[in-house]
Amino acid sequence: MRNSRVLISGAGIAGETLAYWLARHGFRPTIVERAAGLRRGGQGVDVRERAIEVIERMGLTAQVRSAAADVLGMRFVDADGRRRGEVDMARIKERIGSDEVEIMRGDLVRLLHDANGGTVEYLFGESISALEPDSDGVTAEFERAGRRRFDLVVGADGLHSTVRRLVFGPEQRFVRHLDHYFAFGDADPALGPDRWVTVYNTPGAMAGVYRSGSHPQAKAYLAFRSPRREFDPREPAAARRALTERFGKDPAWHVAQLLESVLADDEMYFDALAQVHLPSWASGRVVLIGDAAHCASPVSGGGAELALTGAYRLADELAAADGDHEQAFPRYERAHRPSVGRRQRIGPNLRLLVPKTRAGIAIRNTLTRLPVLESMAGMERIMAPRNTEPLTTARTDTTP
Ligand SMILES: Cc1cc2nc3c(=O)[nH]c(=O)nc-3n(C[C@H](O)[C@H](O)[C@H](O)COP(=O)(O)OP(=O)(O)OC[C@H]3O[C@@H](n4cnc5c(N)ncnc54)[C@H](O)[C@@H]3O)c2cc1C
């Protein structure tokens, strides 16, 4: 096998899935993850369409289904916590015969990681600081572990990818801000009913609590409209300041407790709502997958699906080309681009979740009561273009 030593930056959904399939195909993957351990943050993510097939091929269907978040839908409340609207997503999914699974992001990453036991080398608490590609391979310099040689390098390190910055250029060239910031953190389960996402809105902002059926704990979810700001959202002090500024004076519903929970969570996740658009995901021996290549944003509902299917396709193309990246990388990109294009077209989700005005909030709530919104959501699911392209290109099915 040519090019068997593959360095993957990022132990998220994309990185873990790629490592699994590369190891199965006979490559030797190493994952470098900046965090000290797996990042368990985030709330529910959707495993849908072809991603269900990837999970099936990994033999993880039973585990993923039994860890499903089991959320029924979303309820909208007023400042006193009175219900003003509701969208029953479970009913919609049943009506349209959907077999997708919603699972806590941390649970999915843990399941994928456990499937890699013994076959993948991990470097936790570490990051690539420089990459020097040449005709035979790539020399990677790490922040602590010195220099090592690899044949190929894959950036699976998310929206703010270091590999992308080092090889493709500064983030501002590729990241499109969607005029919102959002945060997730652990919350007190008493703040919302079991199996529902409960949401309170003010114009341009939302505070919510996500109660999964399979988890004793809950997740706080805060989001607000804002043009891009001149700070790094991953910097905890800046994130805490921005959230306190926006939600700190709101006495309504459980906003104060949700803010407090997010600020108290060491693994709080705060970021800009953004998408990544690149003309090409490969440069020489370096290639990008998952959010690093094509983040569609959490409101797309497609991040996990694209991470799973993209990782699978890249491993499959590398195996089919016997490790020849010059053949495999363009094939991976051709096979995966159509799905990405569809998921990056965001429908009305964001406007419904964070209406801009009081009138917008009232209209949204009225629609849910009629129940126009439920029919709209059902119709949207039925009409939305589906990602039905096969996981493997016609000439190959290299699944070992
Ligand atoms: C903590 C967290 C919570 C999230 N919560 C949600 C959510 O609730 N809903 C939703 O739709 N999406 C969420 N997302 C985004 C979602 O996971 C992705 O859209 C999707 O799953 C694609 O995953 P990915 O593996 O490409 O990227 P990510 O899930 O972002 O994973 C990237 C990984 O790379 C690591 N990393 C970053 N920089 C470096 C570096 N320099 N060196 C090494 N490793 C690095 C990160 O720590 C992370 O583990 C979350 C992401 C994270 C990291």
The ligand as an SDF file (V2000), in Angstrom:
LIG
                    3D

 53 58  0  0  0  0  0  0  0  0999 V2000
  -17.4370   20.7310   21.2130 C   0  0  0  0  0  0  0  0  0  0  0  0
  -18.2810   20.7670   19.9750 C   0  0  0  0  0  0  0  0  0  0  0  0
  -19.6740   20.8230   20.0980 C   0  0  0  0  0  0  0  0  0  0  0  0
  -20.4710   20.8700   18.9550 C   0  0  0  0  0  0  0  0  0  0  0  0
  -21.8160   20.8870   19.1110 N   0  0  0  0  0  0  0  0  0  0  0  0
  -22.6330   20.8430   18.0330 C   0  0  0  0  0  0  0  0  0  0  0  0
  -24.0540   20.7690   18.1760 C   0  0  0  0  0  0  0  0  0  0  0  0
  -24.5820   20.7490   19.2470 O   0  0  0  0  0  0  0  0  0  0  0  0
  -24.8030   20.7390   17.0380 N   0  0  0  0  0  0  0  0  0  0  0  0
  -24.2330   20.7400   15.8070 C   0  0  0  0  0  0  0  0  0  0  0  0
  -24.9580   20.6900   14.8040 O   0  0  0  0  0  0  0  0  0  0  0  0
  -22.9050   20.7880   15.6480 N   0  0  0  0  0  0  0  0  0  0  0  0
  -22.0890   20.8450   16.7320 C   0  0  0  0  0  0  0  0  0  0  0  0
  -20.7140   20.9010   16.5570 N   0  0  0  0  0  0  0  0  0  0  0  0
  -20.1720   20.8470   15.2010 C   0  0  0  0  0  0  0  0  0  0  0  0
  -20.2930   19.4290   14.6650 C   0  0  0  0  0  0  0  0  0  0  0  0
  -19.5960   18.5250   15.4750 O   0  0  0  0  0  0  0  0  0  0  0  0
  -19.7720   19.3970   13.2400 C   0  0  0  0  0  0  0  0  0  0  0  0
  -20.5670   20.2570   12.4300 O   0  0  0  0  0  0  0  0  0  0  0  0
  -19.8410   18.0500   12.5340 C   0  0  0  0  0  0  0  0  0  0  0  0
  -20.0430   16.9950   13.3650 O   0  0  0  0  0  0  0  0  0  0  0  0
  -18.5610   17.8310   11.7350 C   0  0  0  0  0  0  0  0  0  0  0  0
  -17.5850   17.3830   12.6230 O   0  0  0  0  0  0  0  0  0  0  0  0
  -16.0390   17.5350   12.4130 P   0  0  0  0  0  0  0  0  0  0  0  0
  -15.4580   16.2900   12.9430 O   0  0  0  0  0  0  0  0  0  0  0  0
  -15.7170   17.9580   11.0390 O   0  0  0  0  0  0  0  0  0  0  0  0
  -15.6700   18.7970   13.3200 O   0  0  0  0  0  0  0  0  0  0  0  0
  -15.7360   19.0160   14.8850 P   0  0  0  0  0  0  0  0  0  0  0  0
  -16.8540   18.2650   15.5000 O   0  0  0  0  0  0  0  0  0  0  0  0
  -15.6850   20.4810   15.0890 O   0  0  0  0  0  0  0  0  0  0  0  0
  -14.3710   18.3450   15.4150 O   0  0  0  0  0  0  0  0  0  0  0  0
  -13.1120   18.9200   15.1880 C   0  0  0  0  0  0  0  0  0  0  0  0
  -12.1220   18.3660   16.1890 C   0  0  0  0  0  0  0  0  0  0  0  0
  -10.8410   18.9060   15.8800 O   0  0  0  0  0  0  0  0  0  0  0  0
  -10.2330   19.3390   17.0620 C   0  0  0  0  0  0  0  0  0  0  0  0
   -9.2580   20.3860   16.7510 N   0  0  0  0  0  0  0  0  0  0  0  0
   -9.4760   21.6910   16.4720 C   0  0  0  0  0  0  0  0  0  0  0  0
   -8.3260   22.3130   16.2130 N   0  0  0  0  0  0  0  0  0  0  0  0
   -7.3460   21.3810   16.3390 C   0  0  0  0  0  0  0  0  0  0  0  0
   -5.9340   21.4090   16.1860 C   0  0  0  0  0  0  0  0  0  0  0  0
   -5.2760   22.5290   15.8810 N   0  0  0  0  0  0  0  0  0  0  0  0
   -5.2420   20.2630   16.3640 N   0  0  0  0  0  0  0  0  0  0  0  0
   -5.8780   19.1020   16.6900 C   0  0  0  0  0  0  0  0  0  0  0  0
   -7.2210   19.0290   16.8580 N   0  0  0  0  0  0  0  0  0  0  0  0
   -7.9270   20.1500   16.6730 C   0  0  0  0  0  0  0  0  0  0  0  0
  -11.3820   19.8130   17.9230 C   0  0  0  0  0  0  0  0  0  0  0  0
  -11.0250   19.8580   19.3030 O   0  0  0  0  0  0  0  0  0  0  0  0
  -12.4260   18.7560   17.6310 C   0  0  0  0  0  0  0  0  0  0  0  0
  -12.2860   17.6350   18.4630 O   0  0  0  0  0  0  0  0  0  0  0  0
  -19.8740   20.8800   17.6740 C   0  0  0  0  0  0  0  0  0  0  0  0
  -18.4790   20.8240   17.5600 C   0  0  0  0  0  0  0  0  0  0  0  0
  -17.6800   20.7540   18.6880 C   0  0  0  0  0  0  0  0  0  0  0  0
  -16.1620   20.6760   18.5530 C   0  0  0  0  0  0  0  0  0  0  0  0
  1  2  1  0
  2  3  1  0
  2 52  2  0
  3  4  2  0
  4  5  1  0
  4 50  1  0
  5  6  2  0
  6  7  1  0
  6 13  1  0
  7  8  2  0
  7  9  1  0
  9 10  1  0
 10 11  2  0
 10 12  1  0
 12 13  2  0
 13 14  1  0
 14 15  1  0
 14 50  1  0
 15 16  1  0
 16 17  1  0
 16 18  1  0
 18 19  1  0
 18 20  1  0
 20 21  1  0
 20 22  1  0
 22 23  1  0
 23 24  1  0
 24 25  2  0
 24 26  1  0
 24 27  1  0
 27 28  1  0
 28 29  2  0
 28 30  1  0
 28 31  1  0
 31 32  1  0
 32 33  1  0
 33 34  1  0
 33 48  1  0
 34 35  1  0
 35 36  1  0
 35 46  1  0
 36 37  1  0
 36 45  1  0
 37 38  2  0
 38 39  1  0
 39 40  1  0
 39 45  2  0
 40 41  1  0
 40 42  2  0
 42 43  1  0
 43 44  2  0
 44 45  1  0
 46 47  1  0
 46 48  1  0
 48 49  1  0
 50 51  2  0
 51 52  1  0
 52 53  1  0
M  END
$$$$
